[in-house]
């Protein structure tokens, strides 16, 4: 009996499924990063607005 050697696919020969999984993983990371960016940005603007309102009311 002959044993077949299993080798990792080279980057040029990735299947469509592997490419789709990579793309999905990248988009998920980008989505999480975008969400966190806008969350922090929004919270920062709320802090700025709060201190501006508090400073004007004195």
Secondary structure, DSSP 8 states (H G I E B T S, - for coil): ----------GGG--HHHHHHHHHHHHHHHHHHHHHHHHHHHHHHHHHHHHHHHHHT-
